[in-house]
Amino acid sequence: MSKAVKLLQKMKANPKADWSQSNIKTLVKAFNLNLRQRDTSHAVITNSSGQHITVPMHKPIKPVYIKRLVELIEADNEF
């Protein structure tokens, strides 16, 4: 099992943990998502089917955004 899949499982099991920007960027890269952040505190993450979420990229990242990111990844991939 890859590092990214393990990270995704940990996020799904505990969205209230102290997740960082680097954790989100790791998943974005591993699951071929598009991340757009232009000199702002928010990032728009889009999957291949066009679904997107906007995530405030300041710490701590709230659990609701972690849950939405997990849903976005699972909508695009089968596990």
C-alpha positions as CSV (number, residue, x, y, z in Angstrom):
1,M,0.0,0.0,0.0
2,S,1.4,3.4,-1.0
3,K,2.1,6.2,1.4
4,A,-0.6,8.3,-0.1
5,V,-3.3,5.6,0.4
6,K,-2.2,5.2,4.0
7,L,-2.5,9.0,4.5
8,L,-5.9,9.0,2.9
9,Q,-7.1,6.3,5.2
10,K,-5.7,8.1,8.3
11,M,-7.5,11.3,7.2
12,K,-10.8,9.4,6.6
13,A,-10.5,7.8,10.1
14,N,-9.5,11.0,11.9
15,P,-10.4,14.2,10.1
16,K,-10.0,16.1,13.3
17,A,-6.3,15.5,13.5
18,D,-3.9,18.3,12.9
19,W,-3.5,18.1,9.1
20,S,-1.2,20.5,7.3
21,Q,-0.9,22.0,3.8
22,S,1.8,19.5,3.0
23,N,-0.5,16.6,3.8
24,I,-3.1,18.0,1.3
25,K,-0.5,18.6,-1.3
26,T,0.8,15.0,-1.0
27,L,-2.6,13.7,-1.7
28,V,-3.2,16.1,-4.6
29,K,0.0,15.0,-6.3
30,A,-0.5,11.3,-5.6
31,F,-4.1,11.1,-6.9
32,N,-3.5,13.4,-9.9
33,L,-5.8,16.2,-8.7
34,N,-5.4,19.8,-9.8
35,L,-4.5,22.4,-7.1
36,R,-4.9,26.1,-7.9
37,Q,-3.7,28.7,-5.4
38,R,-2.8,32.1,-6.7
39,D,-1.4,34.4,-3.9
40,T,-4.4,33.6,-1.7
41,S,-5.1,31.7,1.5
42,H,-7.5,29.4,-0.3
43,A,-6.8,26.6,-2.8
44,V,-9.2,25.1,-5.3
45,I,-8.8,21.4,-5.7
46,T,-10.4,19.7,-8.8
47,N,-10.6,16.0,-9.7
48,S,-10.6,14.6,-13.3
49,S,-14.4,14.6,-13.5
50,G,-14.6,18.3,-12.8
51,Q,-15.8,18.2,-9.1
52,H,-14.0,20.8,-7.0
53,I,-13.7,22.0,-3.4
54,T,-12.2,25.2,-2.0
55,V,-10.0,24.7,1.0
56,P,-8.6,27.5,3.3
57,M,-4.9,26.6,3.5
58,H,-4.1,28.0,6.9
59,K,-3.5,25.9,9.9
60,P,-5.4,24.1,11.4
61,I,-7.4,22.9,8.4
62,K,-10.9,22.2,9.7
63,P,-12.3,18.6,9.6
64,V,-15.1,19.5,7.2
65,Y,-12.5,20.3,4.5
66,I,-10.6,17.1,5.2
67,K,-13.9,15.1,4.8
68,R,-14.7,16.9,1.5
69,L,-11.2,16.2,0.2
70,V,-11.5,12.5,1.0
71,E,-14.9,12.4,-0.7
72,L,-13.5,14.1,-3.7
73,I,-10.6,11.6,-4.0
74,E,-13.0,8.6,-3.5
75,A,-15.3,9.9,-6.1
76,D,-12.5,9.8,-8.7
77,N,-10.8,6.5,-7.5
78,E,-11.9,3.1,-6.4
79,F,-10.5,1.5,-3.2
